Amino acid sequence: MTDFIKAGDTAPEFTLKDQNGEQVSLSSFKGKKVLLSWHPLAWTSVCTDQMRALEREYDKFEKANTVVLGISVDPEPSKSAWAKFLCLKKLRILSDFSPLGKMSAAYGNFIDKLGFSGRANVLIDENGKVIWAKVYDIPQLPDIEEVLKQVNA
């Protein structure tokens, strides 16, 4: 893993497919804050809990003018099946599969020796600058209240 992105950095542009096969670009959210929430691999218990927490609190993020995007290196068909399994209605989960981990690597969050991203949250302001970034141990569930506090700061 290279150096993880930090507050004050410009967030790298990306375009990835979500669970519905739709293209999602960072630049399309100008004027809104964006929370990028990485989960290492779909279908695992902590990743499931992380994405369900974001879905459960989605309206609070929306009220704070914040778009929430879940991200992992899983391919789009897997993300689609997992989103249905999780009953996601609002949260978009993006596939950083091809080329594997390219977007995650641009943020310093791809673990080459494991072949997937770490668990992390990055909050980007309305102008594309990182305002908060945190890496978690892979088995650690991010505290949703801490994330909401950062969004509302």
N, C-alpha and C positions, 0 to 999 in steps of 0.2 A: 504494500500500500504506500503510495506517495503521500506527501503532506496533505492533510485534510484541509479543505477550504475553511476560511475563517471570516469572522465579522469584518466588514469593510471591503472584502473582495467583490469583484463583479462576478455574478453567477454566470457560468458558461451556458450558452444557448443549447437547446436540444430539441429534437423532435423524435418522439417515441410513440408506439401504438399502445392504446389502452386495451382493457379486457374485451371491448367491443370491436376491436380492429380499427378504431378511429385514431387519426394522427393528433398528437398533443404536442404543442410547442410552448416553451417558456414565454417567448415573446408575445404570444396571444393573450397573456394575462397582465399586460401593462396596465397600471392603475390599480392593481390588486396586489396584496401580499400573496406569496406562494409558500406553502409548507411542503417540502420534499421529505417524505418519510420512507427511508429504506428499511426493508425487511430482507434478511439474507435469502431465504427460500420459502416459497409458498408451501402450503400443506404441513407446516410444522406448527407446534402448539404456541410458541411465543409469538410467531409471526401472525398466526390467526388472531390471538388476543390483541395484538397491536393494531391490526386493520379493523377489527370489530370496534375497538375503542374510538378510532378515528371516525368510523361510520356513525357510531352512537352519538358522538359530540359534533357531528358535521354542521348542524344548525348554528352552534356557537361559533364555529370558525367562519361560517357564512356571514353571521352578524358582525364579525370583526373584519369584513372585507378580505377574507383569506380563502384562497383555493387550496385544497389539500390533495396531494397526489402521493399514492403509495408506489414504491418502485422496487423491483428485484430483477434478476437476470433470467427469471423463468420465461419461457416462450409464451407468446400471446394465447395459443389454445389452452395452455395450462392455466393462465391467468383468468381466462374466460370461465373455465370449469370451476376454478376456485372461487371466483366472485359469485357465481350462482350458488355454490355450496355455502358461502358466508352470508348469502342473502343481501349483498351490497346493492343498495338502491341509488346512492348518491356518490359515494367515493369512487374515484377512478384509480385503477391500479395499472401502472405502466410496465411494459416489458423492455428491459435493457438487454435483449438477447442477441441481436444481430447488428453489428458485430458485438460479441459477448463483452458486456461490461464497459463499453466505450463511454457512455454517459457517466456511469459511476466513477470511472477512472478520471474523467475530467474534473470531478469534484474531490478527487483523492480518496475515494471510498471503494475501490476494487481491490480485493485480496487475491493477488495472482496465484499464490500457492494453493488456495482453496477453490478458485474458479468462480467466486461469487462476491457480492458486496458485503460490507459490514452493516451493522445496524446503526442507523444515524438519523438525525433530523437536521434539516437546514431550513431556516426561515429567510425568505428573500423579500425585500421591501418593494414598494410600488414602482420603483425605478430600476430594479434588477440588481440591487446591492444586497449582499448577505448581511443580515442584522443579528443572526444567532445561528450557531452551529454546535452540535454535540454528537459525539460518538459514544456508543454504548457497548458493553461487552455483549457478545453474540447471544448468550442466554438471558440477558437482562431486558425486561419489558420497560420501555420508556414510560415515565409517569405522565399520563395525559393531562393532569392538572398543571404540571410544570410547563408542558408545551402550551397549554392555553394561556398560562400566565405570560409567557414570552410573546404570544400573538397579541395579547391585550396590553402589553407594556407601552 
